[in-house]
């Protein structure tokens, strides 16, 4: 997709120092790729934090038929 955008010169210079991109197009592509990767990782981490909370709410009302120590004894042999 073609787009005309105005970029901050100082920010562009600083980004160029941190990148091996040789063109503005390559630099913008790298920046967008990195942005997507970072945001995807944030979303995954947020999901990992929520899982124990959901699991805890699901098992809170459950009760075991046997005491945990008895279950461990039967597993250990």
PyMOL Python script that loads the backbone (N, CA, C, O; Angstrom):
from pymol import cmd

cmd.read_pdbstr("""\
ATOM      1  N   UNK A   1       0.844  -1.160   0.000  1.00  0.00           N
ATOM      2  CA  UNK A   1       0.000   0.000   0.000  1.00  0.00           C
ATOM      3  C   UNK A   1       0.901   1.237   0.000  1.00  0.00           C
ATOM      4  O   UNK A   1       1.888   1.299   0.733  1.00  0.00           O
ATOM      5  N   UNK A   2       0.556   2.189  -0.806  1.00  0.00           N
ATOM      6  CA  UNK A   2       1.293   3.437  -0.839  1.00  0.00           C
ATOM      7  C   UNK A   2       0.659   4.428   0.130  1.00  0.00           C
ATOM      8  O   UNK A   2      -0.562   4.482   0.271  1.00  0.00           O
ATOM      9  N   UNK A   3       1.499   5.203   0.787  1.00  0.00           N
ATOM     10  CA  UNK A   3       0.996   6.211   1.718  1.00  0.00           C
ATOM     11  C   UNK A   3       2.001   7.350   1.785  1.00  0.00           C
ATOM     12  O   UNK A   3       3.211   7.136   1.722  1.00  0.00           O
ATOM     13  N   UNK A   4       1.488   8.541   1.911  1.00  0.00           N
ATOM     14  CA  UNK A   4       2.328   9.712   2.139  1.00  0.00           C
ATOM     15  C   UNK A   4       2.250  10.037   3.619  1.00  0.00           C
ATOM     16  O   UNK A   4       1.167  10.305   4.140  1.00  0.00           O
ATOM     17  N   UNK A   5       3.383  10.017   4.301  1.00  0.00           N
ATOM     18  CA  UNK A   5       3.376  10.325   5.730  1.00  0.00           C
ATOM     19  C   UNK A   5       4.481  11.338   6.030  1.00  0.00           C
ATOM     20  O   UNK A   5       5.500  11.398   5.343  1.00  0.00           O
ATOM     21  N   UNK A   6       4.253  12.115   7.054  1.00  0.00           N
ATOM     22  CA  UNK A   6       5.247  13.075   7.512  1.00  0.00           C
ATOM     23  C   UNK A   6       5.899  12.491   8.763  1.00  0.00           C
ATOM     24  O   UNK A   6       5.221  12.182   9.743  1.00  0.00           O
ATOM     25  N   UNK A   7       7.221  12.345   8.715  1.00  0.00           N
ATOM     26  CA  UNK A   7       7.957  11.742   9.821  1.00  0.00           C
ATOM     27  C   UNK A   7       8.766  12.802  10.551  1.00  0.00           C
ATOM     28  O   UNK A   7       9.287  13.734   9.938  1.00  0.00           O
ATOM     29  N   UNK A   8       8.867  12.651  11.862  1.00  0.00           N
ATOM     30  CA  UNK A   8       9.676  13.538  12.683  1.00  0.00           C
ATOM     31  C   UNK A   8      11.145  13.284  12.355  1.00  0.00           C
ATOM     32  O   UNK A   8      11.625  12.158  12.491  1.00  0.00           O
ATOM     33  N   UNK A   9      11.868  14.334  11.920  1.00  0.00           N
ATOM     34  CA  UNK A   9      13.260  14.175  11.485  1.00  0.00           C
ATOM     35  C   UNK A   9      14.162  13.642  12.599  1.00  0.00           C
ATOM     36  O   UNK A   9      14.985  12.758  12.360  1.00  0.00           O
ATOM     37  N   UNK A  10      14.012  14.170  13.807  1.00  0.00           N
ATOM     38  CA  UNK A  10      14.844  13.722  14.925  1.00  0.00           C
ATOM     39  C   UNK A  10      14.588  12.266  15.268  1.00  0.00           C
ATOM     40  O   UNK A  10      15.521  11.500  15.511  1.00  0.00           O
ATOM     41  N   UNK A  11      13.328  11.893  15.287  1.00  0.00           N
ATOM     42  CA  UNK A  11      12.964  10.518  15.584  1.00  0.00           C
ATOM     43  C   UNK A  11      13.456   9.581  14.483  1.00  0.00           C
ATOM     44  O   UNK A  11      13.886   8.460  14.758  1.00  0.00           O
ATOM     45  N   UNK A  12      13.392  10.043  13.254  1.00  0.00           N
ATOM     46  CA  UNK A  12      13.873   9.247  12.125  1.00  0.00           C
ATOM     47  C   UNK A  12      15.385   9.036  12.214  1.00  0.00           C
ATOM     48  O   UNK A  12      15.871   7.932  11.971  1.00  0.00           O
ATOM     49  N   UNK A  13      16.136  10.093  12.563  1.00  0.00           N
ATOM     50  CA  UNK A  13      17.592   9.958  12.727  1.00  0.00           C
ATOM     51  C   UNK A  13      17.929   8.973  13.835  1.00  0.00           C
ATOM     52  O   UNK A  13      18.806   8.124  13.676  1.00  0.00           O
ATOM     53  N   UNK A  14      17.233   9.091  14.949  1.00  0.00           N
ATOM     54  CA  UNK A  14      17.508   8.189  16.073  1.00  0.00           C
ATOM     55  C   UNK A  14      17.171   6.739  15.714  1.00  0.00           C
ATOM     56  O   UNK A  14      17.927   5.824  16.041  1.00  0.00           O
ATOM     57  N   UNK A  15      16.052   6.536  15.052  1.00  0.00           N
ATOM     58  CA  UNK A  15      15.667   5.180  14.638  1.00  0.00           C
ATOM     59  C   UNK A  15      16.691   4.612  13.662  1.00  0.00           C
ATOM     60  O   UNK A  15      17.003   3.422  13.716  1.00  0.00           O
ATOM     61  N   UNK A  16      17.211   5.444  12.779  1.00  0.00           N
ATOM     62  CA  UNK A  16      18.206   4.994  11.806  1.00  0.00           C
ATOM     63  C   UNK A  16      19.479   4.534  12.514  1.00  0.00           C
ATOM     64  O   UNK A  16      20.130   3.593  12.059  1.00  0.00           O
ATOM     65  N   UNK A  17      19.841   5.179  13.614  1.00  0.00           N
ATOM     66  CA  UNK A  17      21.029   4.773  14.370  1.00  0.00           C
ATOM     67  C   UNK A  17      20.866   3.390  14.989  1.00  0.00           C
ATOM     68  O   UNK A  17      21.847   2.671  15.176  1.00  0.00           O
ATOM     69  N   UNK A  18      19.637   3.020  15.304  1.00  0.00           N
ATOM     70  CA  UNK A  18      19.374   1.728  15.949  1.00  0.00           C
ATOM     71  C   UNK A  18      19.046   0.626  14.945  1.00  0.00           C
ATOM     72  O   UNK A  18      18.804  -0.517  15.334  1.00  0.00           O
ATOM     73  N   UNK A  19      19.038   0.960  13.679  1.00  0.00           N
ATOM     74  CA  UNK A  19      18.622  -0.007  12.663  1.00  0.00           C
ATOM     75  C   UNK A  19      19.718  -0.203  11.624  1.00  0.00           C
ATOM     76  O   UNK A  19      20.608   0.633  11.467  1.00  0.00           O
ATOM     77  N   UNK A  20      19.633  -1.305  10.932  1.00  0.00           N
ATOM     78  CA  UNK A  20      20.543  -1.543   9.818  1.00  0.00           C
ATOM     79  C   UNK A  20      19.860  -1.230   8.496  1.00  0.00           C
ATOM     80  O   UNK A  20      20.430  -1.469   7.431  1.00  0.00           O
ATOM     81  N   UNK A  21      18.647  -0.701   8.553  1.00  0.00           N
ATOM     82  CA  UNK A  21      17.908  -0.352   7.341  1.00  0.00           C
ATOM     83  C   UNK A  21      18.645   0.764   6.598  1.00  0.00           C
ATOM     84  O   UNK A  21      19.178   1.694   7.204  1.00  0.00           O
ATOM     85  N   UNK A  22      18.658   0.644   5.285  1.00  0.00           N
ATOM     86  CA  UNK A  22      19.363   1.631   4.468  1.00  0.00           C
ATOM     87  C   UNK A  22      18.422   2.650   3.839  1.00  0.00           C
ATOM     88  O   UNK A  22      18.868   3.684   3.342  1.00  0.00           O
ATOM     89  N   UNK A  23      17.134   2.367   3.856  1.00  0.00           N
ATOM     90  CA  UNK A  23      16.170   3.302   3.274  1.00  0.00           C
ATOM     91  C   UNK A  23      15.091   3.615   4.302  1.00  0.00           C
ATOM     92  O   UNK A  23      14.909   2.893   5.283  1.00  0.00           O
ATOM     93  N   UNK A  24      14.374   4.720   4.048  1.00  0.00           N
ATOM     94  CA  UNK A  24      13.263   5.074   4.940  1.00  0.00           C
ATOM     95  C   UNK A  24      12.174   4.017   4.871  1.00  0.00           C
ATOM     96  O   UNK A  24      11.554   3.687   5.882  1.00  0.00           O
ATOM     97  N   UNK A  25      11.946   3.493   3.688  1.00  0.00           N
ATOM     98  CA  UNK A  25      10.935   2.453   3.528  1.00  0.00           C
ATOM     99  C   UNK A  25      11.285   1.228   4.376  1.00  0.00           C
ATOM    100  O   UNK A  25      10.427   0.697   5.080  1.00  0.00           O
ATOM    101  N   UNK A  26      12.529   0.784   4.311  1.00  0.00           N
ATOM    102  CA  UNK A  26      12.966  -0.368   5.090  1.00  0.00           C
ATOM    103  C   UNK A  26      12.875  -0.074   6.587  1.00  0.00           C
ATOM    104  O   UNK A  26      12.518  -0.949   7.376  1.00  0.00           O
ATOM    105  N   UNK A  27      13.197   1.149   6.967  1.00  0.00           N
ATOM    106  CA  UNK A  27      13.127   1.541   8.370  1.00  0.00           C
ATOM    107  C   UNK A  27      11.681   1.503   8.871  1.00  0.00           C
ATOM    108  O   UNK A  27      11.415   0.995   9.961  1.00  0.00           O
ATOM    109  N   UNK A  28      10.763   2.032   8.091  1.00  0.00           N
ATOM    110  CA  UNK A  28       9.350   2.019   8.485  1.00  0.00           C
ATOM    111  C   UNK A  28       8.840   0.579   8.544  1.00  0.00           C
ATOM    112  O   UNK A  28       8.086   0.230   9.452  1.00  0.00           O
ATOM    113  N   UNK A  29       9.239  -0.250   7.594  1.00  0.00           N
ATOM    114  CA  UNK A  29       8.828  -1.653   7.601  1.00  0.00           C
ATOM    115  C   UNK A  29       9.340  -2.353   8.858  1.00  0.00           C
ATOM    116  O   UNK A  29       8.599  -3.088   9.511  1.00  0.00           O
ATOM    117  N   UNK A  30      10.600  -2.122   9.190  1.00  0.00           N
ATOM    118  CA  UNK A  30      11.176  -2.723  10.400  1.00  0.00           C
ATOM    119  C   UNK A  30      10.445  -2.239  11.648  1.00  0.00           C
ATOM    120  O   UNK A  30      10.167  -3.022  12.556  1.00  0.00           O
ATOM    121  N   UNK A  31      10.139  -0.957  11.687  1.00  0.00           N
ATOM    122  CA  UNK A  31       9.447  -0.392  12.848  1.00  0.00           C
ATOM    123  C   UNK A  31       8.052  -1.001  13.001  1.00  0.00           C
ATOM    124  O   UNK A  31       7.639  -1.329  14.114  1.00  0.00           O
ATOM    125  N   UNK A  32       7.330  -1.151  11.900  1.00  0.00           N
ATOM    126  CA  UNK A  32       5.993  -1.735  11.973  1.00  0.00           C
ATOM    127  C   UNK A  32       6.052  -3.202  12.373  1.00  0.00           C
ATOM    128  O   UNK A  32       5.231  -3.672  13.159  1.00  0.00           O
ATOM    129  N   UNK A  33       7.018  -3.915  11.833  1.00  0.00           N
ATOM    130  CA  UNK A  33       7.186  -5.327  12.189  1.00  0.00           C
ATOM    131  C   UNK A  33       7.485  -5.470  13.679  1.00  0.00           C
ATOM    132  O   UNK A  33       6.917  -6.327  14.355  1.00  0.00           O
ATOM    133  N   UNK A  34       8.374  -4.631  14.179  1.00  0.00           N
ATOM    134  CA  UNK A  34       8.726  -4.666  15.601  1.00  0.00           C
ATOM    135  C   UNK A  34       7.525  -4.297  16.461  1.00  0.00           C
ATOM    136  O   UNK A  34       7.293  -4.919  17.498  1.00  0.00           O
ATOM    137  N   UNK A  35       6.769  -3.303  16.047  1.00  0.00           N
ATOM    138  CA  UNK A  35       5.572  -2.879  16.777  1.00  0.00           C
ATOM    139  C   UNK A  35       4.579  -4.033  16.899  1.00  0.00           C
ATOM    140  O   UNK A  35       4.058  -4.294  17.983  1.00  0.00           O
ATOM    141  N   UNK A  36       4.320  -4.716  15.797  1.00  0.00           N
ATOM    142  CA  UNK A  36       3.378  -5.829  15.801  1.00  0.00           C
ATOM    143  C   UNK A  36       3.885  -6.946  16.707  1.00  0.00           C
ATOM    144  O   UNK A  36       3.103  -7.531  17.457  1.00  0.00           O
ATOM    145  N   UNK A  37       5.176  -7.249  16.651  1.00  0.00           N
ATOM    146  CA  UNK A  37       5.752  -8.309  17.480  1.00  0.00           C
ATOM    147  C   UNK A  37       5.615  -7.966  18.960  1.00  0.00           C
ATOM    148  O   UNK A  37       5.243  -8.823  19.762  1.00  0.00           O
ATOM    149  N   UNK A  38       5.910  -6.732  19.324  1.00  0.00           N
ATOM    150  CA  UNK A  38       5.840  -6.306  20.731  1.00  0.00           C
ATOM    151  C   UNK A  38       4.402  -6.347  21.240  1.00  0.00           C
ATOM    152  O   UNK A  38       4.144  -6.848  22.334  1.00  0.00           O
ATOM    153  N   UNK A  39       3.481  -5.829  20.461  1.00  0.00           N
ATOM    154  CA  UNK A  39       2.078  -5.805  20.887  1.00  0.00           C
ATOM    155  C   UNK A  39       1.494  -7.210  20.981  1.00  0.00           C
ATOM    156  O   UNK A  39       0.685  -7.485  21.867  1.00  0.00           O
ATOM    157  N   UNK A  40       1.894  -8.104  20.076  1.00  0.00           N
ATOM    158  CA  UNK A  40       1.427  -9.493  20.143  1.00  0.00           C
ATOM    159  C   UNK A  40       1.938 -10.164  21.411  1.00  0.00           C
ATOM    160  O   UNK A  40       1.206 -10.905  22.067  1.00  0.00           O
ATOM    161  N   UNK A  41       3.193  -9.903  21.750  1.00  0.00           N
ATOM    162  CA  UNK A  41       3.768 -10.475  22.977  1.00  0.00           C
ATOM    163  C   UNK A  41       3.041  -9.940  24.211  1.00  0.00           C
ATOM    164  O   UNK A  41       2.780 -10.688  25.152  1.00  0.00           O
ATOM    165  N   UNK A  42       2.716  -8.654  24.206  1.00  0.00           N
ATOM    166  CA  UNK A  42       1.975  -8.068  25.331  1.00  0.00           C
ATOM    167  C   UNK A  42       0.615  -8.737  25.494  1.00  0.00           C
ATOM    168  O   UNK A  42       0.191  -9.032  26.611  1.00  0.00           O
ATOM    169  N   UNK A  43      -0.058  -8.973  24.387  1.00  0.00           N
ATOM    170  CA  UNK A  43      -1.368  -9.616  24.425  1.00  0.00           C
ATOM    171  C   UNK A  43      -1.254 -11.033  24.971  1.00  0.00           C
ATOM    172  O   UNK A  43      -2.077 -11.453  25.784  1.00  0.00           O
ATOM    173  N   UNK A  44      -0.227 -11.780  24.523  1.00  0.00           N
ATOM    174  CA  UNK A  44      -0.025 -13.143  25.036  1.00  0.00           C
ATOM    175  C   UNK A  44       0.248 -13.125  26.531  1.00  0.00           C
ATOM    176  O   UNK A  44      -0.322 -13.919  27.280  1.00  0.00           O
ATOM    177  N   UNK A  45       1.123 -12.215  26.971  1.00  0.00           N
ATOM    178  CA  UNK A  45       1.434 -12.152  28.403  1.00  0.00           C
ATOM    179  C   UNK A  45       0.202 -11.799  29.220  1.00  0.00           C
ATOM    180  O   UNK A  45       0.013 -12.338  30.311  1.00  0.00           O
ATOM    181  N   UNK A  46      -0.634 -10.913  28.717  1.00  0.00           N
ATOM    182  CA  UNK A  46      -1.864 -10.559  29.436  1.00  0.00           C
ATOM    183  C   UNK A  46      -2.756 -11.788  29.570  1.00  0.00           C
ATOM    184  O   UNK A  46      -3.381 -11.993  30.611  1.00  0.00           O
ATOM    185  N   UNK A  47      -2.817 -12.599  28.527  1.00  0.00           N
ATOM    186  CA  UNK A  47      -3.609 -13.827  28.584  1.00  0.00           C
ATOM    187  C   UNK A  47      -3.068 -14.798  29.605  1.00  0.00           C
ATOM    188  O   UNK A  47      -3.841 -15.457  30.300  1.00  0.00           O
ATOM    189  N   UNK A  48      -1.743 -14.903  29.710  1.00  0.00           N
ATOM    190  CA  UNK A  48      -1.136 -15.791  30.691  1.00  0.00           C
ATOM    191  C   UNK A  48      -1.462 -15.341  32.108  1.00  0.00           C
ATOM    192  O   UNK A  48      -1.664 -16.174  32.992  1.00  0.00           O
ATOM    193  N   UNK A  49      -1.516 -14.028  32.333  1.00  0.00           N
ATOM    194  CA  UNK A  49      -1.831 -13.524  33.677  1.00  0.00           C
ATOM    195  C   UNK A  49      -3.284 -13.805  34.035  1.00  0.00           C
ATOM    196  O   UNK A  49      -3.603 -14.025  35.203  1.00  0.00           O
ATOM    197  N   UNK A  50      -4.165 -13.798  33.044  1.00  0.00           N
ATOM    198  CA  UNK A  50      -5.588 -13.992  33.314  1.00  0.00           C
ATOM    199  C   UNK A  50      -5.947 -15.461  33.525  1.00  0.00           C
ATOM    200  O   UNK A  50      -6.911 -15.757  34.230  1.00  0.00           O
ATOM    201  N   UNK A  51      -5.203 -16.375  32.938  1.00  0.00           N
ATOM    202  CA  UNK A  51      -5.545 -17.803  33.032  1.00  0.00           C
ATOM    203  C   UNK A  51      -5.626 -18.316  34.461  1.00  0.00           C
ATOM    204  O   UNK A  51      -6.612 -18.965  34.810  1.00  0.00           O
ATOM    205  N   UNK A  52      -4.624 -18.052  35.309  1.00  0.00           N
ATOM    206  CA  UNK A  52      -4.735 -18.552  36.696  1.00  0.00           C
ATOM    207  C   UNK A  52      -5.943 -17.972  37.424  1.00  0.00           C
ATOM    208  O   UNK A  52      -6.555 -18.653  38.247  1.00  0.00           O
ATOM    209  N   UNK A  53      -6.289 -16.727  37.130  1.00  0.00           N
ATOM    210  CA  UNK A  53      -7.449 -16.122  37.782  1.00  0.00           C
ATOM    211  C   UNK A  53      -8.739 -16.823  37.344  1.00  0.00           C
ATOM    212  O   UNK A  53      -9.614 -17.092  38.168  1.00  0.00           O
ATOM    213  N   UNK A  54      -8.854 -17.116  36.045  1.00  0.00           N
ATOM    214  CA  UNK A  54     -10.042 -17.824  35.554  1.00  0.00           C
ATOM    215  C   UNK A  54     -10.102 -19.231  36.128  1.00  0.00           C
ATOM    216  O   UNK A  54     -11.168 -19.697  36.530  1.00  0.00           O
ATOM    217  N   UNK A  55      -8.963 -19.905  36.167  1.00  0.00           N
ATOM    218  CA  UNK A  55      -8.917 -21.265  36.714  1.00  0.00           C
ATOM    219  C   UNK A  55      -9.287 -21.262  38.192  1.00  0.00           C
ATOM    220  O   UNK A  55     -10.037 -22.125  38.650  1.00  0.00           O
ATOM    221  N   UNK A  56      -8.766 -20.300  38.930  1.00  0.00           N
ATOM    222  CA  UNK A  56      -9.059 -20.206  40.352  1.00  0.00           C
ATOM    223  C   UNK A  56     -10.554 -20.011  40.584  1.00  0.00           C
ATOM    224  O   UNK A  56     -11.130 -20.617  41.487  1.00  0.00           O
ATOM    225  N   UNK A  57     -11.175 -19.175  39.777  1.00  0.00           N
ATOM    226  CA  UNK A  57     -12.613 -18.944  39.965  1.00  0.00           C
ATOM    227  C   UNK A  57     -13.425 -20.186  39.605  1.00  0.00           C
ATOM    228  O   UNK A  57     -14.492 -20.410  40.177  1.00  0.00           O
ATOM    229  N   UNK A  58     -12.935 -20.997  38.662  1.00  0.00           N
ATOM    230  CA  UNK A  58     -13.657 -22.213  38.271  1.00  0.00           C
ATOM    231  C   UNK A  58     -13.545 -23.316  39.313  1.00  0.00           C
ATOM    232  O   UNK A  58     -14.503 -24.063  39.513  1.00  0.00           O
ATOM    233  N   UNK A  59     -12.407 -23.439  39.979  1.00  0.00           N
ATOM    234  CA  UNK A  59     -12.215 -24.540  40.928  1.00  0.00           C
ATOM    235  C   UNK A  59     -12.494 -24.147  42.371  1.00  0.00           C
ATOM    236  O   UNK A  59     -12.437 -24.996  43.261  1.00  0.00           O
ATOM    237  N   UNK A  60     -12.787 -22.903  42.614  1.00  0.00           N
ATOM    238  CA  UNK A  60     -12.992 -22.436  43.985  1.00  0.00           C
ATOM    239  C   UNK A  60     -14.091 -23.225  44.697  1.00  0.00           C
ATOM    240  O   UNK A  60     -13.929 -23.562  45.870  1.00  0.00           O
ATOM    241  N   UNK A  61     -15.178 -23.522  44.037  1.00  0.00           N
ATOM    242  CA  UNK A  61     -16.292 -24.210  44.688  1.00  0.00           C
ATOM    243  C   UNK A  61     -16.198 -25.716  44.667  1.00  0.00           C
ATOM    244  O   UNK A  61     -17.079 -26.384  45.208  1.00  0.00           O
ATOM    245  N   UNK A  62     -15.174 -26.278  44.069  1.00  0.00           N
ATOM    246  CA  UNK A  62     -15.047 -27.732  43.982  1.00  0.00           C
ATOM    247  C   UNK A  62     -14.480 -28.318  45.266  1.00  0.00           C
ATOM    248  O   UNK A  62     -13.740 -27.655  45.994  1.00  0.00           O
ATOM    249  N   UNK A  63     -14.834 -29.559  45.532  1.00  0.00           N
ATOM    250  CA  UNK A  63     -14.243 -30.243  46.684  1.00  0.00           C
ATOM    251  C   UNK A  63     -13.752 -31.615  46.221  1.00  0.00           C
ATOM    252  O   UNK A  63     -14.310 -32.213  45.301  1.00  0.00           O
ATOM    253  N   UNK A  64     -12.717 -32.090  46.865  1.00  0.00           N
ATOM    254  CA  UNK A  64     -12.124 -33.377  46.515  1.00  0.00           C
ATOM    255  C   UNK A  64     -12.853 -34.511  47.230  1.00  0.00           C
ATOM    256  O   UNK A  64     -13.361 -34.339  48.338  1.00  0.00           O
ATOM    257  N   UNK A  65     -12.897 -35.678  46.575  1.00  0.00           N
ATOM    258  CA  UNK A  65     -13.500 -36.856  47.204  1.00  0.00           C
ATOM    259  C   UNK A  65     -12.560 -37.452  48.245  1.00  0.00           C
ATOM    260  O   UNK A  65     -12.989 -38.056  49.228  1.00  0.00           O
ATOM    261  N   UNK A  66     -11.267 -37.262  48.000  1.00  0.00           N
ATOM    262  CA  UNK A  66     -10.254 -37.785  48.923  1.00  0.00           C
ATOM    263  C   UNK A  66      -9.379 -36.627  49.394  1.00  0.00           C
ATOM    264  O   UNK A  66      -9.316 -35.574  48.760  1.00  0.00           O
ATOM    265  N   UNK A  67      -8.712 -36.848  50.511  1.00  0.00           N
ATOM    266  CA  UNK A  67      -7.773 -35.840  50.984  1.00  0.00           C
ATOM    267  C   UNK A  67      -6.570 -35.835  50.054  1.00  0.00           C
ATOM    268  O   UNK A  67      -6.194 -36.891  49.544  1.00  0.00           O
ATOM    269  N   UNK A  68      -5.948 -34.674  49.816  1.00  0.00           N
ATOM    270  CA  UNK A  68      -4.777 -34.608  48.926  1.00  0.00           C
ATOM    271  C   UNK A  68      -3.657 -35.550  49.340  1.00  0.00           C
ATOM    272  O   UNK A  68      -2.984 -36.108  48.474  1.00  0.00           O
ATOM    273  N   UNK A  69      -3.437 -35.743  50.626  1.00  0.00           N
ATOM    274  CA  UNK A  69      -2.363 -36.642  51.086  1.00  0.00           C
ATOM    275  C   UNK A  69      -2.645 -38.082  50.664  1.00  0.00           C
ATOM    276  O   UNK A  69      -1.714 -38.818  50.334  1.00  0.00           O
ATOM    277  N   UNK A  70      -3.901 -38.494  50.668  1.00  0.00           N
ATOM    278  CA  UNK A  70      -4.263 -39.850  50.247  1.00  0.00           C
ATOM    279  C   UNK A  70      -4.041 -40.028  48.745  1.00  0.00           C
ATOM    280  O   UNK A  70      -3.593 -41.085  48.299  1.00  0.00           O
ATOM    281  N   UNK A  71      -4.351 -39.006  47.981  1.00  0.00           N
ATOM    282  CA  UNK A  71      -4.135 -39.062  46.536  1.00  0.00           C
ATOM    283  C   UNK A  71      -2.646 -39.205  46.251  1.00  0.00           C
ATOM    284  O   UNK A  71      -2.253 -39.998  45.396  1.00  0.00           O
ATOM    285  N   UNK A  72      -1.814 -38.447  46.957  1.00  0.00           N
ATOM    286  CA  UNK A  72      -0.359 -38.514  46.755  1.00  0.00           C
ATOM    287  C   UNK A  72       0.189 -39.888  47.128  1.00  0.00           C
ATOM    288  O   UNK A  72       1.061 -40.417  46.439  1.00  0.00           O
ATOM    289  N   UNK A  73      -0.315 -40.459  48.204  1.00  0.00           N
ATOM    290  CA  UNK A  73       0.152 -41.793  48.618  1.00  0.00           C
ATOM    291  C   UNK A  73      -0.151 -42.828  47.552  1.00  0.00           C
ATOM    292  O   UNK A  73       0.679 -43.688  47.260  1.00  0.00           O
ATOM    293  N   UNK A  74      -1.340 -42.747  46.971  1.00  0.00           N
ATOM    294  CA  UNK A  74      -1.705 -43.739  45.945  1.00  0.00           C
ATOM    295  C   UNK A  74      -0.880 -43.562  44.668  1.00  0.00           C
ATOM    296  O   UNK A  74      -0.599 -44.541  43.976  1.00  0.00           O
ATOM    297  N   UNK A  75      -0.500 -42.356  44.358  1.00  0.00           N
ATOM    298  CA  UNK A  75       0.309 -42.098  43.169  1.00  0.00           C
ATOM    299  C   UNK A  75       1.729 -42.578  43.378  1.00  0.00           C
ATOM    300  O   UNK A  75       2.331 -43.163  42.478  1.00  0.00           O
ATOM    301  N   UNK A  76       2.262 -42.337  44.551  1.00  0.00           N
ATOM    302  CA  UNK A  76       3.664 -42.699  44.860  1.00  0.00           C
ATOM    303  C   UNK A  76       3.849 -44.199  45.027  1.00  0.00           C
ATOM    304  O   UNK A  76       4.960 -44.710  44.885  1.00  0.00           O
ATOM    305  N   UNK A  77       2.792 -44.887  45.319  1.00  0.00           N
ATOM    306  CA  UNK A  77       2.891 -46.353  45.412  1.00  0.00           C
ATOM    307  C   UNK A  77       3.050 -46.896  46.740  1.00  0.00           C
ATOM    308  O   UNK A  77       3.140 -48.112  46.903  1.00  0.00           O
TER     309      UNK A  77
END
""", "prot")
cmd.dss("prot")
cmd.show_as("cartoon", "prot")
cmd.util.cbc("prot")
cmd.orient("prot")
